[in-house]
Amino acid sequence: MTEFEKTDDSVVVIIGSGAGGGTVANELAKKGIKSVVLEAGKRLDSSDMENDEWTMFQKISWLDKRYSAGGWHGSVNHPNLPAWIVKGYGGSTVHWAGVALRFKEFEFKTRSTYGAVEGANVEDWPVSLEEMTPWYEKAEMKMGVTGKTTGMPHLPWNNGFRVLAEGCRRTGRTDYNSGPMAINSVENDDRPACQQIGFCMQGCAIGAKWSTMVTELPRAEDSGLSEIRTDAMALKIEHDASGKVTGVLYADAEGNQHLQKARVVCVAGNSIESPRLLLNSASEMFPDGLANSSGQVGKNYMCHTSTGIYAVMPEKVHMFRGTSVAGIVGDDVKHEPARGFNGGYYLEFLSLGLPFMGAFLEPGNTGWGRSFSRAMEQYDHMSGVWALGEDLAQEQNGVTLHGSEMDQHGLPVPIVAKTPHNNDHAMTAHMVESTSQIYESVGATDIYELPPYPASHNMGTNRMHADADKGVVNAYGQSHDIDNLFVSDGSQFTSSGACNPTLTIVALAIRQAEYIAQEMNAQNI
């Protein structure tokens, strides 16, 4: 494998190897541009994947100390696990379930659509759906998304989704299908077709699910133009007297520190680690952290308004057989203020394995109690959804640095604070009512509402905005303050939309890589 000198200041240094970072590395390699990817976790491949919920949770999750704060479920149910993301080669594309949905037009223009919302910090993206459509199409082709762009057929319906779909039909809904998913339904792109094994969120053992672990990173390395350094935790971004970033200080597996020089730096560490790194990179020139003249670094954290709703059916369902997310219902993804809230939501069939159902049904319960036991006994009769909807940006929600507690690298531990908006409460009530109606129409005997899980869809904290006073980066993820510093992950999202964020992250990354190549070739950065 190619190894670049740490003194090589012609490389693009990419921090993080997930949907944003891994994609940028491969896209830059296609354009002849060298990169060094710094991945905090270890190297993973398909042989590391096991069909075991807890084993894989322990093996791949980011479990460094973090704190949840504020009035959300995380502070009570998951005080040290605000997010369920991956620390390893491929980032959270190892863990994601494969749902590949596009933003709606109004979700890019939330300030224009909703107006000023009391208690929220709602703004428009500096891009539109029309502008993003060709990049969505490129991302869908790259990822092998089922549906009309690629012509790949949708995945088969499993029993759990058949129950949900029949309820949708009986209640007059029309927008439901087993896709779009970035999981091969037929052999494609040197990857096999899905074998309906399940355990998608534990890492796809056969590679049918798109992941930068399987595609982008190996291909970037094979080009000879990208070096992926694992066990490389970014500590600080360095800059020169002019303010231009010049390199990244990182720690290896033994804790030894190294400085990798850079021509351009792309931050793609997810919505917690990316603002944390920018804040930790404060200097005399940038006392509030890098790229933070707006004061928006670390603010406007979003993770979708969500809840789990599981129904017990009269007969056995065995919902765990098939893909983890076996179907998507989109009838409620619309802005209809008469419902009492802004934005919309999806219902995504989600088969939680028995261990996770036991953990998330009543967080903190050690397996005792009549209600808990009754639910577990009915597990094989269950069908259920993860309902997720727009989470309005709030300036108070975000990532800050702990005042005294340090991690193993001597960096302040991040605190992720979030308090739900009234919009969240109204939307959640509607989600539960709609889903209950669907399942009751097909004979549900019991319905369980699960508290929200640790957030996997982390967005905001380094948001895009056309106005440098209101956002951290421009429409290409380029810092308003420092031309050769970019944000390449979901932290650049201005709004959350209702859809899973990965497709949009990849589309933005493809677009960003083209812009970076253009600007480097023009000697602008």
RATAVEN-V761687 format. One record per residue. N is the residue number from 1. OMEGA is omega as a letter, one per 30 degrees, with the letter a starting at -180 (* if undefined). D_LAST is the distance of its C-alpha to the last C-alpha in whole Angstrom. Layout:
BEGIN
n=[N	N]
omega=[OMEGA	OMEGA]
d_last=[D_LAST	D_LAST]
END
This chain:
BEGIN
n=[1	2	3	4	5	6	7	8	9	10	11	12	13	14	15	16	17	18	19	20	21	22	23	24	25	26	27	28	29	30	31	32	33	34	35	36	37	38	39	40	41	42	43	44	45	46	47	48	49	50	51	52	53	54	55	56	57	58	59	60	61	62	63	64	65	66	67	68	69	70	71	72	73	74	75	76	77	78	79	80	81	82	83	84	85	86	87	88	89	90	91	92	93	94	95	96	97	98	99	100	101	102	103	104	105	106	107	108	109	110	111	112	113	114	115	116	117	118	119	120	121	122	123	124	125	126	127	128	129	130	131	132	133	134	135	136	137	138	139	140	141	142	143	144	145	146	147	148	149	150	151	152	153	154	155	156	157	158	159	160	161	162	163	164	165	166	167	168	169	170	171	172	173	174	175	176	177	178	179	180	181	182	183	184	185	186	187	188	189	190	191	192	193	194	195	196	197	198	199	200	201	202	203	204	205	206	207	208	209	210	211	212	213	214	215	216	217	218	219	220	221	222	223	224	225	226	227	228	229	230	231	232	233	234	235	236	237	238	239	240	241	242	243	244	245	246	247	248	249	250	251	252	253	254	255	256	257	258	259	260	261	262	263	264	265	266	267	268	269	270	271	272	273	274	275	276	277	278	279	280	281	282	283	284	285	286	287	288	289	290	291	292	293	294	295	296	297	298	299	300	301	302	303	304	305	306	307	308	309	310	311	312	313	314	315	316	317	318	319	320	321	322	323	324	325	326	327	328	329	330	331	332	333	334	335	336	337	338	339	340	341	342	343	344	345	346	347	348	349	350	351	352	353	354	355	356	357	358	359	360	361	362	363	364	365	366	367	368	369	370	371	372	373	374	375	376	377	378	379	380	381	382	383	384	385	386	387	388	389	390	391	392	393	394	395	396	397	398	399	400	401	402	403	404	405	406	407	408	409	410	411	412	413	414	415	416	417	418	419	420	421	422	423	424	425	426	427	428	429	430	431	432	433	434	435	436	437	438	439	440	441	442	443	444	445	446	447	448	449	450	451	452	453	454	455	456	457	458	459	460	461	462	463	464	465	466	467	468	469	470	471	472	473	474	475	476	477	478	479	480	481	482	483	484	485	486	487	488	489	490	491	492	493	494	495	496	497	498	499	500	501	502	503	504	505	506	507	508	509	510	511	512	513	514	515	516	517	518	519	520	521	522	523	524	525]
omega=[l	l	l	l	l	l	a	a	l	a	l	l	a	a	a	a	a	a	l	a	l	l	l	a	a	l	l	l	l	a	l	a	a	l	l	l	l	l	a	a	a	l	l	l	a	a	l	a	l	l	a	a	a	l	a	l	a	a	a	a	l	a	l	a	l	l	l	l	l	a	a	a	a	a	a	a	a	a	l	l	l	a	l	a	a	l	a	a	a	l	a	l	l	a	a	a	l	a	a	a	l	l	l	a	a	a	l	a	a	l	l	a	a	a	l	a	a	l	a	a	a	l	l	l	l	l	a	l	l	l	a	a	l	l	l	a	l	l	a	l	l	a	a	a	l	l	a	a	a	a	l	a	l	l	l	l	l	a	a	l	l	l	l	a	l	l	l	l	a	a	l	l	a	a	l	a	a	l	g	l	l	l	a	l	l	l	a	l	a	l	a	l	l	l	l	a	a	l	a	a	l	a	a	a	a	l	l	l	l	l	l	l	a	a	a	a	l	a	l	l	a	l	a	a	l	l	l	l	l	a	a	a	l	a	a	l	a	l	l	a	l	a	l	l	a	a	a	l	a	l	l	a	l	a	l	a	a	l	l	l	a	l	l	l	l	a	a	a	a	a	l	a	a	l	l	l	l	l	l	a	l	a	l	l	a	a	l	a	a	l	a	l	l	a	a	l	a	a	l	l	l	l	a	l	a	l	l	a	a	a	l	a	a	a	a	a	a	a	a	a	a	a	a	l	a	l	a	l	a	a	a	l	a	l	a	a	l	l	l	l	l	l	a	a	l	l	a	l	a	l	l	l	a	l	l	l	l	a	a	a	l	a	a	l	a	l	a	l	a	a	a	a	l	a	a	l	a	a	a	l	a	l	a	a	l	l	l	a	a	l	a	l	l	a	a	a	a	a	l	a	l	a	a	a	a	l	a	l	a	l	l	l	l	l	a	a	l	l	a	l	l	l	a	a	a	l	a	l	l	l	a	l	a	a	l	l	a	a	l	l	l	l	l	l	l	l	a	l	a	l	l	l	l	a	l	a	a	a	a	a	l	a	l	l	l	a	a	l	a	a	a	a	l	a	l	a	a	a	l	a	a	a	a	l	a	l	a	a	a	l	l	a	l	l	a	a	l	a	l	a	a	a	a	l	a	l	l	a	l	l	a	a	l	l	l	l	l	a	l	a	l	a	l	l	*]
d_last=[27	24	23	20	21	20	18	16	12	11	12	11	13	15	18	21	22	24	24	20	19	21	20	16	17	20	18	15	17	19	16	16	13	14	15	17	19	21	24	26	29	31	31	33	34	37	40	39	40	43	45	46	45	45	44	41	40	41	39	35	35	33	36	34	36	35	37	38	39	40	42	41	43	40	42	45	45	42	41	39	38	36	34	35	32	31	30	30	28	27	27	29	29	32	34	33	36	35	35	32	33	31	30	33	32	33	32	28	30	32	32	33	36	37	37	36	38	40	38	35	32	31	28	27	24	21	22	26	28	28	24	24	27	25	23	26	28	25	26	29	30	27	29	33	34	37	38	38	34	35	39	39	43	43	44	48	49	50	53	52	50	53	54	52	51	55	55	52	54	57	56	54	51	49	45	46	45	44	40	37	36	34	37	38	42	42	41	37	34	36	37	40	42	42	46	46	46	45	43	40	38	39	37	38	40	40	37	38	35	32	30	27	29	31	28	24	24	27	25	22	24	26	23	23	19	19	21	23	24	27	28	25	25	22	23	20	16	16	14	14	16	13	13	9	10	11	14	17	20	23	26	28	32	34	32	30	27	24	20	18	15	11	8	7	11	13	16	19	22	24	25	27	25	21	22	24	21	19	23	23	20	22	21	23	20	20	23	23	21	17	16	19	20	22	24	24	22	25	27	28	29	31	33	35	39	41	44	46	49	52	55	58	60	63	63	60	57	55	52	50	50	47	44	43	42	44	44	42	44	42	45	44	40	40	40	44	45	48	48	47	43	40	38	40	40	41	43	42	45	44	47	46	48	51	50	47	49	52	49	47	51	52	49	51	54	55	57	60	62	63	61	58	61	62	58	58	61	60	56	57	58	55	52	49	46	43	43	39	38	35	35	34	31	33	31	34	33	30	29	30	30	34	35	37	37	34	34	34	31	32	29	31	32	31	33	33	35	36	39	40	40	43	42	41	45	46	44	45	49	48	47	50	52	51	51	54	55	54	56	59	59	60	62	60	62	60	56	54	51	49	46	43	41	38	35	33	31	29	27	25	24	21	21	19	21	20	21	19	22	23	21	18	15	15	16	14	14	11	12	13	13	10	6	6	9	11	15	16	20	23	22	20	23	25	28	30	32	35	33	32	28	27	27	25	23	22	22	19	18	18	17	14	13	13	11	8	10	9	6	5	8	8	5	4	0]
END
